[in-house]
């Protein structure tokens, strides 16, 4: 699910204090995904910071506004479907 290394998101995605997300830390990994999903402005942003397999694995654990979660699940039904197995595990 998580990789090694750190990521600093660009200011247009994460405008808070300078923060390096430690991808080996599950909480940091999920927080980075939440920020990217909520704040990305372009498809390039999404492609640069999200990985499809990892997203499916953590989807149900992400804290997202309901309209955001719903829009993503409508566009990518496999997220909703993968969440069923994740939630049951």
Secondary structure, DSSP 4 states (H G I P E B T S, - for coil): ---SSEEE--TTT--SS--EEETTSHHHHHHHHHHHHHH--SHHHHHHH--HHHHHHHGGG----HHHHHHHHHH-HHHHHHHHHHHH-
